[in-house]
Amino acid sequence: MVLLIFVSVSAPTWEAISFLNVGPEGHQVHYGVFGFTGSQRSIGYTFSNNSRLNTTVLHNLTKVLILHPIVAGMSGLAFILGLSHARIGTVFMALVAGLAALVTFVVWVIDLVLFGIARHHFRDDGQLAQYGNANWLTLGALVALLLGFCVSACGMFGRYRKRRNVY
C-alpha cells in the first residue's frame, strides 16, 4: 500500500518519483501518474515535446494510470481486513489482496508498455530518456501483494477456535 501511495503522488506532485525521465540532468521532465514536470495535475495527459506520442491510444493509456491510487486503496482495505481475528476477515483479505495483485500486475504491464513506447520515441528524437523509479516501486508493490495473498490464503486454514483447558 505504501509503495503504491508513493507512486500515486509521483510527478508533477513529487518529482523524486517518476515513470520516465527525459532530458539531461538538472533539466529533466519527469512523467508520473497525473502529469509531468510543469503540467497541471489531471487524469490523462499528452506528452510534451513529442508530437508522435500525442495519439489517442497513448492519451487513453495515461488515463489508465488512475488505477495506481485505486489499487493503493484496495491494498489498504486488504490490510485492514487482515487485522481481523476471524476466519471471514482472512478470507476477505485473501480475495481483496488477490484482486489487488491482479490489477497491480495489469497496471505494471501498462506502465512498461506506455513508458517503453515513450522512451523509444524520445530516444529516436535524440533526447536522453530513462525509466524512473515508479516502475520498480509498482513491481515491489506487486510482489508484496502476492506475498500478502499467499499468507492470507494459507491463514484461512489456521485454527480459530479457543482451546479448552480440561482439568
GIRA-V555338 format. One line per field, one symbol per residue. phi: phi as a letter, one per 40 degrees, with the letter a starting at -180 (. if undefined). psi: psi as a letter, one per 40 degrees, with the letter a starting at -180 (. if undefined). A space follows every 50 residues. Layout:
phi: ???
psi: ???
//
This chain:
phi: .ccccdccbcdccbccbacabbhcdgbcbbbbcbibdgcccacgabccga ccccbccccccccccccdccccccccccccccccbbcccccccccccccc ccccccccccdccdccccdccccccgccaacccccccccccccccccccc cccccccccbcccccbb
psi: ddddddddfaiedheehidhhhiihdfihhhadeaiheiihihhiiiieh ddefiddddddddeeedddddddddddddddeeieidddddddddddddd ddddddddddddddedddddddddeeihhiiaeddddddddddddddddd ddddedeiheiiihhh.
//
